[in-house]
Amino acid sequence: MTARLDLPLRYRHMVETLLREYVPDAEVWAYGSRVNGESHAGSDLDLVLRSPTPESLGTAFTDLVEAFRESNIPILVQVCDWARIPESFRNEITRGYVVLQKGPPAS
């Protein structure tokens, strides 16, 4: 994990608002160029959603993707579901990410 996310604060707030609205129980990580220091103004924002259960996020995921598509955030936000990506991609993501939203506390 890293602590740096190259994203203007106003856009980060917009992203976090949509995450709280559509996937409040998911832990959300940002990864990719906006985390690893290789971004530029037009770089997309890569997010992975981690459900508190091993299952996919289902309609909440698709609703969030649509909300990002319709939002006024001026960059492309790419979202993937942790439950639906291969282990090799998970390993790549875990090399560097920023937690944008914590999941619910463990019970």
C-alpha positions in Angstrom: 0.0 0.0 0.0 1.1 3.6 -0.6 -0.3 6.9 0.7 -0.2 8.9 -2.5 -3.0 9.4 -5.0 -2.4 11.9 -7.8 -6.0 13.1 -8.1 -7.2 16.7 -7.5 -9.0 16.9 -4.1 -12.3 18.1 -5.7 -12.4 15.0 -8.0 -11.5 12.7 -5.1 -14.4 14.1 -3.1 -16.8 13.4 -6.0 -15.5 9.9 -6.4 -15.8 9.2 -2.6 -19.4 10.5 -2.6 -20.4 8.1 -5.4 -18.7 5.2 -3.6 -20.5 5.9 -0.3 -23.8 6.2 -2.2 -23.5 3.0 -4.4 -21.2 0.6 -2.5 -21.0 1.7 1.1 -20.0 -1.7 2.4 -17.2 -2.3 -0.2 -13.5 -1.6 0.5 -12.2 0.4 -2.5 -8.6 0.7 -3.6 -7.1 3.0 -6.2 -4.2 1.6 -8.2 -2.3 2.1 -11.4 -0.7 5.3 -12.8 -2.4 7.7 -10.4 -0.8 5.7 -7.5 2.5 4.7 -8.9 3.6 8.2 -10.0 3.3 7.7 -13.7 0.1 9.7 -14.2 -0.6 12.8 -16.3 -3.6 15.1 -16.4 -5.5 12.8 -18.7 -4.8 9.5 -16.9 -7.8 7.4 -15.9 -8.5 6.5 -12.3 -8.3 2.7 -11.7 -10.5 1.4 -8.8 -11.0 -2.1 -7.5 -14.0 -2.9 -5.2 -13.6 -5.5 -2.6 -16.9 -6.9 -1.3 -17.1 -7.9 2.4 -18.2 -11.4 1.2 -16.4 -13.6 -1.5 -19.3 -12.9 -3.9 -19.4 -10.3 -6.6 -21.0 -6.9 -5.9 -23.7 -7.5 -8.5 -26.1 -4.7 -9.4 -24.4 -2.3 -7.0 -21.3 -2.6 -9.1 -23.1 -2.0 -12.4 -25.1 0.9 -10.9 -21.8 2.5 -9.7 -20.2 2.1 -13.2 -23.2 3.9 -14.7 -23.0 6.6 -12.1 -19.4 7.3 -12.9 -20.3 7.4 -16.6 -23.0 10.0 -16.0 -21.0 12.0 -13.5 -19.2 15.3 -14.0 -15.9 13.9 -13.1 -13.7 15.0 -16.0 -11.5 11.8 -16.1 -12.3 8.2 -17.0 -12.9 6.1 -13.9 -12.3 2.4 -14.5 -13.8 0.1 -11.9 -13.3 -3.6 -11.4 -14.8 -6.2 -9.0 -12.1 -8.0 -6.9 -14.3 -11.2 -7.0 -14.2 -11.3 -10.8 -10.5 -10.6 -11.6 -7.8 -13.3 -11.9 -5.3 -13.9 -9.1 -2.4 -12.6 -11.3 -4.2 -9.2 -11.6 -4.9 -9.2 -7.8 -1.2 -9.7 -7.2 -0.4 -6.8 -9.5 -2.8 -4.5 -7.7 -1.5 -5.3 -4.3 2.0 -4.0 -5.2 0.7 -0.5 -4.9 -2.7 0.9 -4.0 -4.4 3.6 -1.9 -7.5 2.8 0.1 -10.2 5.3 -0.9 -12.9 3.6 1.2 -12.6 1.2 4.1 -15.0 -1.7 4.3 -17.1 -2.4 7.3 -15.3 -3.5 10.5 -14.9 -7.2 10.9 -17.4 -8.7 13.2 
